[in-house]
């Protein structure tokens, strides 16, 4: 059996790179980054929010899920990689974050898809705003 290599695997490294690209994209768009990789419930590692950002123009807290893909495929539909189980965990994580931080203001859920890999040119950023995780503060709706 070959010795196990230490360090991050390629998927984790690309995911972290994708999150960094998304953070830079949001900052350039006027968002203030509040938190990254937020775990509002410490005992449940599945509940993670990739980015929590403040959009001052609309006075809205924005919860962002980042998905990194190696390449843009004409056959893949947008948001396909966020499955039903992930949506459930995201709803629970966002609700817990709002409860822990006593946030009662406006909020929305966005998905940012990054197409590309580190060191291979400029990535393509697809920002899907207002993905129907919330209907109004404190209420959840079905995924669009």
Steps between C-alpha positions, in 0.01 A plus 500: 500500500651838402558755777223754545584851385429775748326824412189611321353301217447668164124546549543678833780720364292598195199567724701734721633676191142535371389655828788749483398595145139545619609718794701726268205516257262601781740763638534656155120504481473708819426222749658494845613151602371419850610136531648212302439131560260585783394210724209641704443165677838374620381146570371446145776529240254463210355843570740735325449826316778573252469879509288742702505846344328834554357682199476861608307617192196296601571463875495122459701220658597258223582133560710362215565140394804469272531218248822454303505306173805420287327603179178644368295228335215571257318197643502598868211706634562785741476409870489128423783427745294627796287193572200462733706393803737795455205743473355362825834543677536853360154599626584365844843670502361839393219481753749407776734786400212746515395368840853501648572850369148628579456619143146619432564706187468415134694206364534303180680196369735509199700236317829585330633247253868527407615333178875444475797370695792677670774610264304446178385843389221721623207314659140551391274618783125432487317683782141384549338744742185437702474123465170453687628357826316778685162656422520763772704533818444184700309312230628238261369411157560224251809502283449658156 
